[in-house]
């Protein structure tokens, strides 16, 4: 059947066909590419750039809900000057660093170890992996409530177990009520909650290693330790790095479990940066000063992300 109706000029037909040509000006590849990316750009602007810009602006104001007469008076970098002289800020920053480094390190080592143990095609591997994933699926605030009661003196299961083992010196006051043990308890609880996620990511990395490499190495006489050292770990370094990166960001902004279990106490021995930001910005209603703390936290997270990105790009090369 002819594409051009009798009596219609050829120029009209050419114009009609060009509208549906992928290479035409209307539906060109470049224009389609930008149109497809438009929703992502809109999301970035609305969900990231605007809130970040508004946060940065608030950090340069004297906005406080206890002084409504001041409103959002612009004061420049005055809040950041106060922050540099704030001892409590430095304390929370140091606690955040210790908490993040310790939790990420322990969680990564345990996650990789579990992934190695479950990468041996043992019987019931699927069931064991499913059971190990349960802590990861529990919401952080639920975990916080559970462990708070489990560590309660006299009635908590963990406290009673430590008493039974003769470690009553730990539970004499309270696990969460002593500055010596509170931060360590929070680290272990976050590790318990996050290890399955690390295990899952690293297990995915194991599945990408060709079996032929192991077969060839065994033919050459390699033992299990050599397989682990020269094949397994080098080929999953990228997956381990990604897992450590995600863990670092998650722990750096941790709030729910710490708030529920200790509230930053006893004293300020477990007050991380996110919790200090909450006390200043939400409880004390100092929106401007609280925003400056959030900006510093965002800046530190950005720097850490750049370090991890450089390491990951180096591994990819």
Buried (B, 14 or more C-beta within 10 A) or exposed (E): EEEEEEEEEEEEBEEEEEEEEEEEEEBEEEEEEEEEEEEEEEEEEEEEEEEEEEBBBBBBBBBBEEEEEEEBEEBEEBBBEEBEEBEEBEBBBEBBBEBBBBBBBBBBBBBBBBBBEBBEEEEEEEEBBEEBBEBBEBEBBEBBBBBBEBBBBEEBEBBBEBBEEEEEEBBEBBBBBBEEBBBBBBBBBBBBBBBBBBBBBBBBBBEEBEEEBBEEBEEEEBEEEBBEEEBBEEBBBBBBBBBBBBBBBBBBBBBBBBBBBBBBBBEBBBBBBBBBBBBBBEEBBBBBBBBBBBBBBBEBBEEBEEEBEEBBEEBEE
